[in-house]
């Protein structure tokens, strides 16, 4: 009975076992290094996300303002209203989103994470001042293409 409980190899830790553990440790460390190389570009992409979202908002708003019939600033510089080939368009802030309303139907989000937005109308130009939730400020000028009839 004593022979059944006793394993046949009790000579200790062998060189072959040490090499096997060293190989496994090397493979594991390579994966850890790859994770750090992968993490850095992902963090850069997340930082650039907000700048990309701002540029997409600017492109969309400029396209909407290219050919308008009438233009009004509403709610104490908090919203704008104009008529273009799509119909009557209103753009304003609701909660933390700048959104677009076309012909009083369907709200379409244009820009998110917004604390405040101010629209200033000067001649054929619109200035937009946006304060983000994290405190950063963005501003842009847009040309208003008012249709002459």
Helices and strands as residue ranges (DSSP letters): H 2-5, H 15-64, E 71-74, E 79-84, E 87-94, E 97-102, E 105-112, E 114-122, E 125-132, E 137-143
